[in-house]
Each structure stands twice: as C-alpha cells, then as structure tokens.
Amino acid sequence: MHKRFRTTINGKDYVITGEKSAQHMDVVIDLLKTQLEQLHHIDPTLDTTDRCILMAINAISDSLSRENRIKQLEEEIQAIKSQNGMNFK
C-alpha cells in the first residue's frame, strides 16, 4: 500500500509516495536536510542541484559498498558452514 508523505525541502514542497512509514520518511528527510546544509557550509557556491547530485553519488556509492560487504559476509558464512559440515543456506 503506497502512502503519501508531504515535506518541504529548501523552500519547495514535495509529495513522496512509497511503502515506508511516516517515521522512516521523517528520518530520511531530516538526514537529507542535514546533509544539504553540511554541503552548503562546505562549499556555499554549490547550488541545490549540485548538492543533490553529490548526495546522490554518495548514496549510490554507499549502497554499492554495503551490497558488496553483504555479499562478502554471506560468502564467509557459507565457507564457515561448509567447513563445519553444515551445507545449507
């Protein structure tokens, strides 16, 4: 079931739809606003679009790193199970 979540970011109103809870989206939006503000303090010459692109690049990079780490840990778990004669997933 899709839910609608309304928020204002940098003075612009947005409606976000998704399946996450309002509490989850509140945390996401608070983090987004914090990171936008941090980027503004780091380099005030960056416009909102540039800050958003940098945040997207960072988010995708973090996501790929986590996926790779999860895969590595799953492989390590399988290796340990195999060593112990526990051949199941």
N, C-alpha and C positions, 0 to 999 in steps of 0.2 A: 504494500500500500504506500503510495507516494504521499509525502507530506509537503506542505509549502512553508517555507521559512523566509520571513522578511527581515532585511537588515539594511543599514546604511554604511557604506564604506567610502571614505574620502568625500562625503557630501552627496554621494549618488546612491539612490535606492535600488536594491536588488531583491528579486524573489528567487529563491533557490528551492528546487524540488528534489526530493530524494527520500530514501527509506530510513535515514538516521534519525535519532531522537533530537528534540529541541535542545536538550542539554549537550549532546555531542556537537551540534552545529554552533551553539554558543561558544564552546571551547575552540572550535575551528576558527570562527570569526574573530574571537579575541586574539588568538595566535596570529592570524593574518594581519590584523590591525597593528599588533605589536611589531611584527617583522617589517611591515611597511614603514612604520615610524623609525625603527632602527636603521633601515636603509636610507631614509631621509636624513637622519643625523650623520651617517657615514659619508654620504655624498648628496648634499642638498641640491645639486644641479640635475640629478636624475628626476625625470618626470614620472608620473604614476605608471604609465605604460612600461617604461624601462624597469622600474622597481618590480612590477608584476612579472615581467619576463624573467628577471633574475631570480625571483622567488619560485617561479615555475621550474626553471632549470635546476635549482637547488632541490626542490621537492622531488622531481623525477630522479635526480641523481641519488638522493637518499632512499627512494623507493627501490631502485635497482640494487643498491648496496644491501638493503635489507633482504631482498629476494635472494641475492647471491649468498648471503650469510645463512638464510634459512635452508637453502639447498645444501650448503656445506654441512650444516648441523644434521640434516636428515641423512646425508651420506655417512657421516660419522656414527650416527645411531645405528644405521644398517650394518656398518662394519663391526660395531661392538656386538650387535645381536648375532651376527654371523659367527663371530669368534666364540660366542657363548652357546652356539648351537640353537639359537632362537631365530629360526628362519621364517619370520612372519612380519607383516607390516603393521 
